[in-house]
């Protein structure tokens, strides 16, 4: 099957083994919340990783802007979720690009005292577009590299707790600490800059020719 082939090839790919990775981040959130969290994802690679990797134990618990693809959706949407289901653990999963589009809502979180946890997967890019540029435009990274703020200091400026995670082994403890703190917490995970979503269907092709994770990740598919 393509799943088995992807698994076999993924074992050949050389990645940074010390940085936090999306699977470990989402597994840690799943373990601490026992799959009971309502996950509100923004738009981008993290959205795909969340849908594929977080294992829910309750239905209707992935809130996301699917077809519309509205960046900046997650933070204000999560506030509505928490107001409607106050007893459920609520996590925002966002990228370092999308989170900036409604970052001012951290003030509302503080003002209303909403117990929402925010996981930012920071790869220094608008990741989904960057991935397309990698595969179909010969790595011509035009307008996708971004330099964001210090998210920990930004959280603290709003009166919230900020945590930065730069090592994979720190993920579990950071997620557990965030859950133990009453009130909003921003957890910034510094992930691999060229982490990709797989499998991927190239434009103008069918699912039988999907791109899987291979050792030649830099290869152009133009």
N, C-alpha and C positions, 0 to 999 in steps of 0.2 A: 504494500500500500504506500501511498505518498507520505503518510504519517511515519511509517517505519523508515522510509528513505530519508526523510528530513531529520529524523532522530540520529540516524547513522552519520549523516553528513555534518550535523551540528557538533558531533564529537571531534571532528577534524579542525574546526575553526578555532583560531587562536584569539582569545579575548583577554581583556584585563580581568584577572581573577580576584583582584582585591577590591575593586570599586563595587558599590551597591549595584545590583542588577534588578530589572523589573520583576522577574519571577520571585526572587527572594523577598523583595519589598511587599508584594501582594500576598505571598504566603505568610509573611509575618503578621500582616493585618488580619488575614483570615484566621490564623491561629489564635491571636489575642481576642478576636471578636467571635470566635467559634462559628464563623460564617454567617453571623446574624446582622452584620453591618449593612446599612444602606449606603451604597457607594455612589457618589455623584461625580461622574467623570467629566472633564472638560473635552476639548476636541484636539486630536492629534494621536501620536503613537501610543501614549499612555492609555488612551481610550480603547484601543485595540488590545493592548496588553491586559487591561482590566477585564474586558469581556472574555478573553481567552483563559486567564490565569486565576482569577479570584473564584473560589468555589462557594456559592451561596447555599445556605440552608433554608432560606425563606424566599418566597416568590416576589416578583415585582420590586426588586431591591437594587436594580441598576438603573439609575436615573441619568440619562445622557441626551445630548442633542445629536441624534443620529443623522438623519438625512439632511437636515439644515446645516449641520456642522458649524454651530455658532461658538466661536472662541470667546471665552469669558463667561460662559454659561454656568460653570460649576459652582462658583462661590455664592452668587445670589440664589441659585436654585437650591443649594444645600440649606440655606436659611429657611426657605419655604418648607423643605422636607422636615427639618427639625421642629418647626412650629407645628406641623401637622402630625408628626410621630415623635413626640418629645422623649419617649422612653427608649427609643432605638438608638444604638450607636451610629453616628453619621460621619463618614469620611469623605472628604474631597480628594480626588486624585487629579492632579493637573500638571501641566508642563510649565517650564519657566517662561514660555512665551504667552500662553493663554492666561496664566494667572495674573499677568500685568494688566489685562484689559478691564478687570473690575477689582483691582487690588484695594481700592478705596473702601470696599465693603468690609475690610477688616475692622474699620471703625464701627460699623453696624454690629458686627459680631461682638465686639467689646461692649458696646452700649447696651445691647440686649442680653448679654451674658449667655450666648448660645454655645452649648458644649459640642462644638464641631472640631474635628481634627482635620488638618490639611496636609496632605503629602504632595510635595512638589518634586517631580523628577526633572532634575536640572542637567541637561546635556549641552547647553550653550548654543542651541540651534532651534529654529522652527523645524522640529524633527521630521514630521511627515513629508513636508515639502523637500527637505534636505535629502531624504531617502529617495524620492523620485529623481532629484538632480543627480544623485549618485549613480542610479541604475540607468537612467535614460538621457542624461545630459553630461556624461563624461566628468562627473564630479565638479561641474561648474557651479559652485555654491554661491549663487547670486541672491543677495538680500535675505539669506537664511541664517547666517551666524549672528547671534545676538549677545550682548553684554547686559546682563540684568543687575539688579541691586543686590546687596547683601541681605538675603531674605530673613536671616536671624535678627539682624539689627532693625530691619524694617518691621518685623513682628513686634520687637521690643518697643519701637517708636509708637506703635499703636497700643501698647500696654499689654501685649500678649507674650506668651512663652514661645521662644524660637529654638529649634534644635537643628544642628547640621550633622549629617552623617556622610563620612567620606570613606569608610571601610565597610566591606560586606559583613564582617563579623559583628559590627555595631548595630545592625538593622533591628534585630529582635529586641534588644534592650531599649533602643530609642522608641520603638512603637509601643512597648509596654509602658515606658515612662510617660509617653503622650497620653495614653489611656488612663493613667493614674492621676493625672493633673486635671482638676476640675476647671472647665472652661476651655476656650479655644486654644489650640496649639498648632504652630506651623512647624512641620518637619521637612527640611530640605535634604534630598538625597542627591549627591553628586554622582550621576551615572555616566557610563561610557558615552563619549560624544557621538560615535557612529553606531550605536545600538540600533538594530533594525527590527521591523515587524515582519514575520513570516507566517505562512506563505503569502506571496504577493502576486496578483494577477496583472500582467503587463497590459497597457492599453491596446485595444484592438485584437486581443487574443482570448482564448477560452480557458476554463479552469484546468484543462488537461495539460496546459503548458505553463502552469504557474511557476513562479520563481521560488525556489527553496533555499534554505540556508546552506551555503557552500563555502569551501575554503577560498574561493575566488570572489570575495565580497566586493572587491573594487572593480570587478569586470563590468564594463558598460553593456547594457542590453539595448542600445539604440537600434 
